[in-house]
Amino acid sequence: MENGILNVKNEAGKEKEYNILFMFKEEEKSEDYVVYTDYSLNDDGDINVYRNRYVKFGEKFELLPVNNREVIQFIDDKLEEIRLEIVLNAKKG
């Protein structure tokens, strides 16, 4: 997780590169989260965005699922803010 890039190995051991959109720490439980994308499109034509909790072990890390509804809502709200900012900036020219 350096320079805004996240490299993840799948079950087959193949590494894929993602761009980190943002990272944050949930202070109450002291959990770290990362939101990232590969800019691929889903069936609706929207960019695929992924979110995970992560735990660092020195230079390595483990991605874990996000199960906290409040954190999921926070991420969704933040993504909507980013989308609206992009739309507004595009309209300004």
Buried (B, 14 or more C-beta within 10 A) or exposed (E): BEEEEBEBEEEEEEEEEBEBBBBBEBEEEEBBBBBBBBEEEEEEEEEEBBBBBBEEEEEEBEBEEBEBEEBEEBBEEBBEEBEEEEEEEEEEE
